Amino acid sequence: MKRTRVATAAAVVTMAAAVAAGCSGGDDMNHVQGHGTPPSADQQQETGQAPHNQADVTFARGMVPHHQQAIEMSRMAPDRAESPEVKALAEQIQAAQGPEIEKLTGWLQSWGVGEHSGVEHGGHGGGMMSPAEMHRLGRSSGPEFDRAFLTMMIEHHEGAIEMARTALSAGQFPEAKQMAQQIIDTQQTEIDTMKRLLAST
């Protein structure tokens, strides 16, 4: 009888300790999750860490090919432009938009979405040039290229600013909104420069 009572008492103590440990562990777990241990990728999205929405995705998807076309246009300038200022502007555009493409594609990868573009390559969506316009630009040179480049790039920049304004007002991802504001500021300054150059050509 004594052995049975001892065993029963031991079992009760063990169960009580386990229950106490479980309660304590739950409190500790909640404390750690709230202040120390980073949540999983799914939890990050659910809890709003580095939040993004469809407007951010649309901005990134649209701006990648938009920047790529601007760089393609700018790469024609060293051999075809006559104006040193046009050449310098083209170099400036490449230097600014290349790193932005890397950031945009990195965001899309981290969000688990593809790079399918919301900008139509064959039309004027977002200020994009058509294949025929790109062909004409590539065949021009000298002052003709300068005028065509400036005219097209003004339209191209205006499209980018429109896209950036949408991202700024409707987007959620902080870095994307920061880039959108940077695009607005930088490209508006370049538009002012290009209009001045165009007026003097």
C-alpha positions, 0 to 999 in steps of 0.5 A: 500500500505504501508503495502504491501511495508513493507512486501515486503521489509521485505521479501527481507531482510529476503531472503538476510540474508538467502543467506548470512547465507548460504554462510557463513555457507558453508565456516564455514562447509568447514573449520570445515571439513578440520580442525576439524570434523573427517570424517566418516568411508567411508570418511576416506577410500576415503581420505586415513586416515589409508589407506590399500590395498589388500596387507595389507589384504592378509598379515593379513589374511595369517599371522594369521593362520601362527602365530597360527601354530607357537604357536601350535608348540611352545606349544609342547616344554615344555613337549617334548623338551629336550634342555632348549634353545629350550624351551626358544625359544618356549616361546619367539615365543609364547610371540611375536606372540600372541599379533601380532595375536590380532593386525592382527585380529583387523585390519581385523575387522576394515577393514570389511573383514573376516579372510579367510586365503590366506595360505594353511593349508594342504601344504607348502604355506608360510612355513606352516607345513602339518597336517602329519608334525604336527602329527610327531612333536607331537609324537616326544620327546627329541632330536628328537623333538628338531631337528624336531622343529628347522628344521620346525620352520626355514622353518616356519620363512622363510615363514613368512619373505617372506610374510612380505617382500611382505607386506613391499614392496606392502602394504599401512597400516603403522602399518602393514608395521611396523609389517612386518619389526618387523617380518623380524628382529625378526624372522631372529634373531631367524632363526640364533639362531635355525641354531646354535642350530640345528648344535649342536644337 
